[in-house]
Amino acid sequence: MRILVAVGLLALLAGCEQKIHSTKSDSLVLPSVSVAPVPAAAPAPLPAVVHARPKPPPEIPGWAPPVATDTLVMLNGQPHHLLLEAETDSTRRLTATYEEAPGHLEKVHGFEGYYTLTLRDKTGQQLFRRQLRKAAFFKKAGSDIVTESEAYQPQFLGYSKPLGALVFTLDFMVPDSDVGAQVVLLLDLAGNVLRLSDGRGPGGGPECEPALSPDGSALLTASELLRPGRPPLRFERADAELVGASFLTDSTLLLVYAPGKAHPIRFADGMEGYGRTPTAQQQQAPNAFVRHIRSGRVLRRFRYHGFYEEMGYTVPGFQLRATATHYLLDEKRGLYLLPLAGVGVPTEIRFAAMPRFTPPKRLAEVRVEVHSAENSFAFYVDTSSVQPRIRYQRLVD
């Protein structure tokens, strides 16, 4: 699970308008006088002008030029300027170790990084300036990944008034690899660090994009749900791995787990790594849950194994507000229909019970494409029918 920022050169060209003027001679030509033309001397060639090209920055793994972006944001109804900066310091080297395989340690090297966040009001008055170094993210993202990564610019996710927090994400990547991590950073309006949480990793982990709830009252990260006046709702379970988490509504959250906990194993080819070995009982138990955001209470529980793992987990599905339904795909079985309101287990519609699509598409149908591990599908959902009416087709790449 272990990328290089190219620096572009912006050249400003100024156009030059040329005008040709024609004049009429008034001089008198004497016919009795013959003047032999004198050949004009050939103009001396102009020296070639050599434009020196700017020297490109050195291609040093883990280093990139400093970046800064000033963004206009609305906070409590007032405009503010948010300056986000990142700088990699090649004069300060860092070292860290990581476990390449169970019991095998490797050493990595990188450079110090500075992440600066500055907030100003509409008059330009500075409200805070907070600078963090790489070490602040070692615990959440892994000291080895953070050490090797260049300093990427923080990204502003949004502001939650109920949480009193400015929310940012910071990415860390091992150069020339797909190994990385993401950290969610919360700052108050004075620049104090409220919390660091887990973001979505680019090369693994659950399908869980950090997001504020539709009404901004809760924050979803890859490991927990943050709510005002309540302790964090942690997603970790002792007997399962988190596969995905997403908001269904302002008040509900969907969580999907893979049965069994990852542990060191030896694969058939002799290589060592981590894997899951769930028991038969764990396989038969519910692994998907709808929870109430405010109370954390489980509203529904059911079995769903349509997720897959390729560079991290994916829960294939879609949501339609027109039908007030969340649809989960299992490419071997069909669709699970999860009403956004009410309680109870979702309705399962098998492919065998679903008509194949034949043109034309009906006026009340909404077409949605969904991709799974090995197949792609198009579903045609009739939004005018009270009872589920869905046609489908398998798409050929």
Buried (B, 14 or more C-beta within 10 A) or exposed (E): BBBEEEEEEEEEEEEEEEEEEEEEEEEEEEEEEEEEEEEEEEEEEEEEEEEEEEEEEEEEBBBBEEBEEEEEBEBEEEEBBBBBBBBBBEEEEBEBEBEEEEEEEEEBEBBBBBBBBBBBEEEEEEBBEBEBBBEBBBEBBBBBBBBBBBBBBBBBBBBBEBBBBBBBBBBBBBBEBBBBBBBBBBBEBEBEEBBBBBBBBBBBBBBBBBBBBEEBBBBBBBBBBBBBEEEBBEBEEEEBBBBBBBBBBEBBBBBBBBBBBEEEEEEEEEEEEEEBEBEEEBEEBBBBBBBEBBEBEEBBBBBBBBBBBEEBBBBBBBBBEEBEBBBBBBBEBBBBBBBBEEEEBBEBBEBEEBEEBEEEEEEEBBEBEBBBEEBBBBBBBBBEEEEBBBBBBEEEE
